[in-house]
């Protein structure tokens, strides 16, 4: 299990090294166990004026601060690694030293940056957006009020009304036989 001195040492190593430092794969769970143990020790003490109780509380607070600073240092390093990976295509540096949560964040951020880069390239190449935001439909049935994908109320509508709706909502209504598409060309 992890202790206060180990947290301090981890932070020291993380601060003074450019690369991510290896941590136990269960580092966060071990820290939670440490916190739970500290809480149970503190609640078991009934002498509120004891120096040891005061020191214990201070150590508990400092432990939380150390943990937050460790995680902050690691986030900064991971953001730098994401930048390097998206610019150079090299993604394996320090990857093995990441916690599983950090790997998930890293991978999703890489995908988000790649998607952004593809969008920039698409715009620079003058390509049209593939997916229209809205679609014109003609209602073939009366519709009661319903919610769109963002939870906003839509309707009610009468049969024969021409609507310009989000393409996903419009496609659902068309496939359900409640509307027909309007050719916009």
N, C-alpha and C positions, 0 to 999 in steps of 0.2 A: 504494500500500500504506500501511497505517496504521503509525504510529510511537508511541513513548512520549509525546512532546510532544502529539501529536494526542489520545491517550487522556486525558491530563491536561486538555486543553482541552474535550473532550467532557464529562468529568465536571464540570468547573467550570460549563459551560453548563447541564447537567442539574440540578445542585445549586441554582442560583440562579434557575431559571425554574419557573413553575408548570406550564407546558405541556410535553409531550413534545418533545424536540428532534429535528429530522430527522437521520437517520443514513443512511449508504450502505445500499442494499438488501443488500449483501454484507458488512455490517459484521462479522458473526461469522466468516465465512470469511477476511476480511482479517486479523482478529485472530489466527486460527489460523495463517495464513501467517507473521505476525509472530513468533508463538511458535516455530514450526518453524525460522525463520531464526535466532532468538536461540539456540535449542538447538544448532543446527549450529555457530554461532560459538563457543559456550561449550565444546563438546566438542572443537573443533579446537585450542583453547589448551592447551598442555601445561605451561606455567609456572603452577603452582597458587598461587604466592606473589605474583604480579603484582597491582598495584593496579587495573589495568584489568580484570582477570578478576574481581576482587572487586566492582568497580563494576558490571560487566556482569551478574553474578549478582543483585546487589541490584536493578538496574533490571528484570531479568526477573521477580523476585518482586513488585516494586512494580507492574509491568504487570498481573500477574494480579489483584492487589488492586484496581487501578483498574477493570479490566473487571468484576469482581464488584460493585463499588460502583455502577458505571454501571447494570448490570442490576438491582440492588436498587432504585435510585432509580426506574428505569423501571417495575418491578413495582408499586411503591407508587402511582405515578401512574396506572397502568392499573387497579389496584383501585379507586382513586377514580373513574376514568372509568366503570367498571362500575357503581358505586353510583349515580352521576349518571344514567347511561343507564337503569338499571332503575327509577329513581324518576321521571324526567321523560320518558323515551321518546326523548330526544335522544342519538344515538349517534355522530354524525359528528365531534365535537370531537376533534382530535388523531389521528383514525383514520388519516389519510394519513401521519402521522409514525411509525406503528408498523411494526416489522419484520414479515415475513410470519408468523413464529412467534408474535409478540405478537398479531397479528390473529386467528390461530387460537385462541389462549387466550382472548382477549377475547370472540370469538363464542361459544365453548363455555361460558364463564362466564355470559354473558348468557342463553343458553338454559337453563342450570342454575337461575339465579335466577328466570327466567320460569316454569319448571316448578314450582319451590318456591312461587311466588306463586299459581299455579293450584291447587296442592294445598291451600294455606291457604284459598283462596276456596272450594274444594270442601268442605272440612271445615266452614267457617263457614256454608255453605249447607245443611249437614246431608245432603249427598249420600253415598250408600253407596260404598264402594270398588268399582270396576268389576271388578277382577280378584281372585278368591279365591286365597289363597296355596296352600291344599291342596284336594285333591279325593278323594272316596271312590271306590274301584274294587273290583271283584270279579275276581280272577284266574281266567282260563279255562284257563291252562296253567301248568306248573311253570316257575319262572324261576331261572336261576343268578344268582350275585352279579354286580352291575353297578355302575357309577359314576353318581352324579347330576351335575348341572351344576357343582357346586362341587368335584367330585372325591372326594366321600365315598362309601364303599361302601354299597350297599343290597342286601339279600337274603342268602341265597337264600330263595325263597318256594315254597309248594306251591299247586297248583291248588285253587280254592275259598276261598282266604284273602281276607279283607276288609282292604284297605289304605287308609290315609289318607296320600297322597303329595303332593309338590309338584305343582301343577296341570299344569305343563309336562311333567314326567315321566309323570304319569298319562295325559295326552293322547297321548303317544308310545306308551305301552303299549296304550291303547284303539285307536288308529289302526292299530297293528301286529297287532291281533286277539288279543293276549295277555291282554286284560282287557275287562271291560264296565263302563260307568259305573253308579254307584249313585245313584238319585234321592234327594236329601237333603231334599226338600220334604215 
